[in-house]
């Protein structure tokens, strides 16, 4: 039997693995490749270290301090990390194929994920997100911005980055950023869907 701290996670695993909690072994946990934890449902991030083959992790409503970040950094097979309404109190060094942030605010992505190996970042409804120093993230090739307000500063930071592919979905582009986006299109592969311009 493995020691799982979160009561909700125990309940979920019994359903997923069709076993009573007392029967669940470390070998059973190796079968789990995707997990979702929500702070408001009393899931403890500490339990993540039990899942050695985890490929995708979704965290909701967490404040990520050094302890939680170290647990994430030690998930060696993790490919995709999705954070919903999460906050960072420290820097995070990850090796990922994809990082998705939804409803996360006031994050300087280039600084928080400095020296991480991340191929793709997806930002959804992230207000006051800072795109400066994206080049500090190794291997970053693509960024998608969805349902966001694009400012002139964001357009400049994207232009100064080494990112080759930039996608805008349902973004509001203010007039000051409009000219910068034209300049951006000369240097990058840009795709825009359902864009709107505001004053």
FENLIN-V879407 format. One record per backbone hydrogen bond with DSSP energy under -1.0 kcal/mol. NH is the residue of the N-H (numbers start at 1). CO is the residue of the C=O. E is the energy in kcal/mol with one decimal. If there is no record, write none. Layout:
BEGIN
((NH,CO,E) (NH,CO,E))
END
This chain:
BEGIN
((2,24,-1.1) (10,6,-2.0) (11,7,-2.0) (12,8,-2.4) (13,9,-2.8) (14,10,-2.0) (15,11,-1.4) (16,12,-2.5) (17,13,-2.9) (23,20,-1.8) (29,25,-1.7) (30,26,-1.1) (31,28,-1.5) (32,29,-1.0) (35,56,-1.8) (37,58,-2.9) (39,60,-2.6) (41,38,-1.8) (42,39,-1.8) (43,38,-1.4) (47,44,-1.5) (48,45,-2.2) (49,46,-1.2) (50,47,-1.9) (51,48,-2.1) (52,50,-1.0) (54,51,-1.2) (55,33,-2.6) (56,33,-2.7) (57,80,-2.2) (58,35,-2.6) (59,82,-2.9) (60,37,-2.1) (61,84,-2.8) (64,87,-3.6) (69,65,-2.5) (70,66,-2.4) (71,67,-1.5) (72,68,-1.9) (73,69,-2.7) (74,70,-1.2) (75,72,-1.6) (76,74,-1.6) (78,75,-1.5) (79,55,-2.8) (80,55,-2.5) (81,98,-2.1) (82,57,-2.9) (83,100,-3.1) (84,59,-2.9) (85,102,-2.9) (87,62,-2.2) (89,64,-2.7) (92,112,-3.8) (96,117,-3.0) (97,79,-2.5) (98,79,-2.4) (99,120,-2.5) (100,81,-2.8) (101,122,-2.8) (102,83,-2.9) (103,124,-2.4) (106,127,-1.2) (109,107,-1.2) (109,130,-1.6) (111,108,-1.0) (112,108,-2.8) (113,109,-2.5) (114,111,-1.2) (115,136,-3.2) (116,113,-2.1) (117,94,-3.0) (118,138,-1.9) (119,96,-1.2) (120,97,-1.3) (121,142,-2.2) (122,99,-2.7) (123,144,-3.4) (124,101,-3.0) (125,146,-2.6) (130,107,-2.7) (136,133,-1.9) (137,134,-1.8) (138,116,-1.9) (140,137,-1.0) (141,119,-2.7) (142,119,-1.7) (143,165,-2.1) (144,121,-2.4) (145,167,-3.1) (146,123,-3.0) (147,169,-2.6) (150,172,-3.6) (155,151,-2.1) (156,152,-2.3) (157,153,-2.6) (158,154,-2.4) (159,155,-2.1) (160,156,-2.1) (165,141,-2.2) (166,189,-2.7) (167,143,-2.4) (168,191,-3.1) (169,145,-3.0) (170,193,-2.7) (172,148,-2.1) (173,196,-3.3) (174,150,-1.8) (175,198,-1.5) (177,174,-1.0) (178,174,-1.3) (181,177,-2.2) (182,178,-1.4) (183,179,-1.6) (184,180,-2.2) (185,181,-2.0) (187,184,-1.0) (188,184,-1.8) (189,164,-3.1) (191,166,-2.0) (193,168,-2.6) (196,171,-2.0) (198,173,-1.7))
END
